Amino acid sequence: MHIAPYDNRNQAIVDADDPLVPLNYFNIVKLAAGQAFTYRVPGYETCIVPATGTVDVDVEGVGFAALGNRGADVWDGEPEGVYAPSGATVTLTATRDTETFVAGARYAKVLDPFDVRADGIDRVQYGSDDTKTHRKIKHILGQKQHDRVGRLLVSELFTVGAGGWSGFPSHKHDTDRLPRETRHDETYNFRFKPNHGSGLQMLQRTDGAPGDAYHIVDGSTVCIDKGYHPCAVLPGYEMYYFTILGGLSQRSLVQYFQPSHADQIETIPGIKDMIAKFK
């Protein structure tokens, strides 16, 4: 499902117990310097990631100062994040004007809060210009944090160069049937550079049958409940998407690649390293 950009007034875009992606939570919080915002999501662990600007974060009395170092957009610096345990009361106070993402996944157990600064981000780059799949991923809550998080995976994905495909070979993760596949609901928020760029999100629910396609623009949110879901950006533009994955029974993601295209795993440089990082 595609949710067109709108002024959400700091209210959840994907709320707890969403009927399409109940394992996910997503909010965008916009604050001017000096403003504060408090939230609590019972039954969901969350991760705070400033898209731009800087915030001080308080998680049940535990403080994390000066989170976020980006200026004009998501290309202007490295991401940072704070993990907040399930049901925690969290307060964000802007020290610079900010647009901040709040990602969440359903999880009952209460863990300890922690921060991930720019030097702790787990980076991977794969693909190639020749295969039109060149991109880099910055894991905020990834493999490095595996033992400190319940079900939540949070990453930023960037196309490298102008134009091309992401999420290919087409894959899905909508059914728990280990060891072949895990159920992970997924939510994206897209940005483009320049911001009048756009792209395409495909969603093919059955191999060999026509699916759906959504025109994505700067600020689009896409919720993936089931099916194969590659996306593409128009030539001449760069694409970014903030990625939230919430697992049903485990945190590690096991992707099932579409049989029609699975052989192309062998043609894309570095893709096996990328797959291994979603653990």
C-alpha positions as MATLAB code, in Angstrom:
seq = 'MHIAPYDNRNQAIVDADDPLVPLNYFNIVKLAAGQAFTYRVPGYETCIVPATGTVDVDVEGVGFAALGNRGADVWDGEPEGVYAPSGATVTLTATRDTETFVAGARYAKVLDPFDVRADGIDRVQYGSDDTKTHRKIKHILGQKQHDRVGRLLVSELFTVGAGGWSGFPSHKHDTDRLPRETRHDETYNFRFKPNHGSGLQMLQRTDGAPGDAYHIVDGSTVCIDKGYHPCAVLPGYEMYYFTILGGLSQRSLVQYFQPSHADQIETIPGIKDMIAKFK';
ca = [
       0.000    0.000    0.000;
       1.184    3.494   -0.890;
       0.579    6.406    1.505;
       1.102    9.713   -0.286;
       3.009   12.464    1.580;
       0.850   14.531    3.939;
       1.192   16.640    7.075;
       0.815   13.990    9.750;
       1.100   16.594   12.575;
       3.429   14.286   14.513;
       0.816   11.529   14.619;
       1.716    7.980   13.595;
       1.599    7.257    9.867;
       1.614    3.518   10.616;
       0.136    3.094   14.081;
       0.274    0.164   16.484;
      -1.841   -2.795   15.328;
      -2.069   -1.474   11.796;
      -4.374   -3.841    9.873;
      -1.902   -4.238    6.981;
       1.481   -4.321    8.776;
       0.707   -4.985   12.471;
       4.353   -5.762   13.251;
       5.439   -2.196   12.303;
       5.109    1.310   13.724;
       6.167    4.523   11.950;
       5.946    8.205   12.786;
       7.572   11.366   11.439;
       8.065   14.054   14.083;
       8.808   17.628   13.001;
       9.990   20.076   15.664;
      11.439   23.568   15.684;
      14.441   24.196   17.909;
      13.285   24.235   21.541;
      10.107   22.231   20.953;
       9.524   18.840   22.578;
       7.440   15.776   21.766;
       6.636   12.798   24.012;
       5.351    9.412   22.885;
       4.729    5.929   24.222;
       3.800    2.865   22.144;
       2.726   -0.046   24.381;
       3.897   -3.396   23.042;
       6.361   -1.904   20.540;
      10.103   -1.280   20.754;
      11.163    1.830   18.820;
      14.172    3.534   17.267;
      14.585    7.298   16.940;
      16.513    8.469   13.842;
      16.755   12.173   12.910;
      16.411   12.576    9.149;
      17.639   16.146    9.614;
      18.510   18.285   12.603;
      19.391   17.322   16.167;
      17.402   16.140   19.194;
      18.071   15.312   22.816;
      16.372   12.017   23.677;
      15.098   10.957   27.099;
      14.061    7.313   27.526;
      12.485    6.755   30.945;
      15.046    9.109   32.522;
      18.043    7.862   30.517;
      19.383   10.707   28.402;
      21.083   10.719   25.002;
      22.217   14.217   24.023;
      22.683   15.733   20.579;
      21.406   12.877   18.417;
      21.664   13.614   14.704;
      24.198   15.563   12.683;
      22.559   16.040    9.297;
      21.686   19.358    7.769;
      19.686   19.891    4.595;
      18.636   16.315    3.844;
      19.379   12.624    4.421;
      22.410   12.812    2.115;
      23.989   15.496    4.321;
      25.849   13.390    6.907;
      25.631   10.009    8.618;
      22.580    8.616   10.449;
      22.360    8.116   14.206;
      19.758    6.379   16.344;
      18.503    5.646   19.845;
      16.849    2.349   20.743;
      13.906    2.611   23.170;
      12.478   -0.534   24.782;
       8.913   -1.716   24.409;
       6.339    0.648   25.882;
       8.915    3.199   27.073;
       7.979    6.852   27.520;
      10.268    8.820   25.214;
      10.730   12.589   24.963;
      12.435   14.272   22.015;
      13.633   17.861   22.464;
      14.915   19.623   19.363;
      18.172   21.514   19.677;
      18.039   22.277   15.932;
      14.989   22.216   13.686;
      14.403   18.551   12.994;
      12.483   15.977   11.050;
      12.838   12.735   13.012;
      11.787    9.218   12.088;
      10.399    6.917   14.788;
      10.492    3.251   13.734;
       8.947    0.429   15.710;
       8.308   -3.297   15.848;
       5.946   -5.324   18.014;
       7.814   -6.892   20.922;
       6.743   -7.561   24.494;
       9.977   -7.964   26.436;
      11.551   -4.799   27.912;
      15.254   -4.373   27.108;
      17.748   -1.578   27.847;
      17.954    1.667   25.826;
      21.151    2.537   23.951;
      22.393    4.844   21.217;
      24.103    4.184   17.887;
      26.315    7.037   16.755;
      27.732    7.665   13.293;
      30.871    5.649   14.021;
      28.763    2.622   15.005;
      26.725    2.371   11.797;
      27.166   -0.902    9.895;
      27.694   -0.151    6.190;
      27.516   -2.388    3.148;
      27.711   -1.544   -0.551;
      26.847   -3.953   -3.330;
      25.643   -4.267   -6.901;
      27.102   -2.594   -9.953;
      26.376    0.076  -12.514;
      26.331   -2.621  -15.211;
      23.526   -4.553  -13.496;
      21.655   -1.316  -12.578;
      21.621   -2.508   -8.935;
      24.347   -0.372   -7.335;
      23.406    0.751   -3.820;
      24.651    1.153   -0.272;
      22.959    0.352    3.015;
      23.548    1.937    6.411;
      22.286   -0.327    9.197;
      21.312    1.606   12.313;
      19.850   -1.407   14.114;
      21.469   -4.276   12.264;
      23.723   -7.221   12.859;
      25.927   -5.336   15.343;
      22.993   -4.809   17.708;
      21.490   -8.272   17.357;
      21.692   -9.262   21.023;
      20.336   -5.909   22.262;
      17.111   -5.688   20.223;
      13.961   -7.835   20.091;
      12.430   -7.924   16.592;
      13.313   -4.561   15.019;
      15.657   -3.937   12.067;
      16.232   -0.314   10.958;
      18.303    0.730    7.946;
      18.796    3.477    5.392;
      19.167    2.446    1.743;
      20.665    4.621   -0.992;
      20.917    4.092   -4.716;
      24.439    4.754   -5.961;
      24.491    6.946   -9.026;
      21.427    8.221  -10.830;
      18.703    5.728  -11.662;
      18.508    1.977  -11.201;
      16.829   -0.776   -9.207;
      16.751   -1.718   -5.549;
      15.389   -4.817   -3.820;
      16.306   -6.984   -6.788;
      16.301   -9.930   -7.358;
      12.681   -9.715   -6.271;
      12.087  -11.305   -2.883;
       9.444  -11.680   -0.212;
       9.286  -12.355    3.539;
       5.614  -12.783    4.382;
       5.442  -16.361    5.699;
       7.121  -18.050    8.651;
       8.501  -21.283    7.182;
      12.019  -21.627    8.484;
      14.635  -22.188    7.259;
      13.385  -20.925    3.867;
      11.609  -17.700    4.877;
      10.523  -15.530    7.812;
       7.502  -13.297    8.316;
       8.704   -9.695    8.498;
       6.352   -6.766    7.902;
       8.144   -3.873    6.194;
       7.597   -0.122    5.913;
       9.525    2.368    3.757;
       9.730    6.151    3.569;
      11.261    7.478    0.348;
      13.288   10.580   -0.497;
      14.701   11.716   -3.834;
      17.581   13.934   -4.912;
      16.724   16.367   -6.430;
      13.452   16.144   -4.501;
      11.242   16.483   -7.592;
      12.469   13.040   -8.639;
      10.325    9.940   -8.320;
      10.270    6.206   -8.788;
       8.261    3.021   -8.852;
       7.406    0.464   -6.172;
       6.327   -2.917   -7.512;
       4.357   -5.462   -5.508;
       3.844   -8.847   -7.159;
       1.963  -11.210   -4.877;
       2.226  -14.329   -7.043;
       5.156  -15.449   -9.170;
       4.144  -15.435  -12.810;
       1.057  -13.237  -12.327;
       0.738   -9.474  -12.813;
       1.010   -7.385   -9.655;
       0.601   -3.764   -8.609;
       2.798   -0.711   -9.073;
       2.851    2.580   -7.128;
       4.255    5.911   -8.219;
       6.490    6.962   -5.293;
       7.541   10.569   -4.717;
       9.567   12.473   -2.126;
       7.987   11.610    1.234;
       6.010    8.560    0.080;
       5.437    5.792    2.622;
       4.970    2.220    1.417;
       3.756   -0.695    3.568;
       4.695   -4.199    2.426;
       2.493   -6.930    3.855;
       3.165   -9.701    1.338;
       4.598  -10.364   -2.084;
       7.739   -9.638   -4.096;
       8.674   -5.967   -3.926;
      11.517   -4.427   -5.972;
      11.601   -0.664   -6.558;
      13.272    1.688   -9.026;
      14.241    5.336   -9.402;
      14.029    7.382  -12.593;
      17.254    8.026  -14.522;
      18.981   11.211  -13.387;
      17.854   10.984   -9.731;
      19.132    9.431   -6.525;
      16.790    7.536   -4.201;
      16.832    6.945   -0.448;
      14.482    4.922    1.659;
      14.204    4.549    5.411;
      13.475    0.892    6.107;
      11.639   -0.689    9.044;
      11.437   -4.476    9.405;
       9.545   -6.187   12.231;
       9.806   -9.952   12.635;
       6.992  -12.176   13.832;
       9.006  -14.961   15.480;
      12.627  -13.825   15.206;
      14.705  -10.777   14.391;
      16.911  -12.307   11.676;
      15.417  -11.835    8.227;
      15.276  -14.768    5.802;
      14.313  -13.579    2.324;
      12.714  -15.885   -0.215;
      13.823  -14.919   -3.707;
      11.334  -15.057   -6.537;
      11.980  -18.269   -8.492;
      11.767  -16.450  -11.837;
      14.715  -14.216  -10.921;
      16.610  -16.047   -8.164;
      19.448  -17.074  -10.504;
      20.461  -13.404  -10.753;
      21.783  -13.553   -7.187;
      24.887  -14.991   -8.829;
      25.257  -11.995  -11.187;
      25.117   -9.097   -8.685;
      28.436   -8.339   -6.944;
      28.306   -8.374   -3.146;
      24.631   -9.254   -2.802;
      25.306  -12.266   -0.584;
      27.129  -10.015    1.892;
      24.085   -7.707    1.853;
      21.723  -10.588    2.592;
      23.867  -11.697    5.528;
      23.679   -8.264    7.173;
      19.900   -8.491    7.787;
      20.397  -10.757   10.791;
];
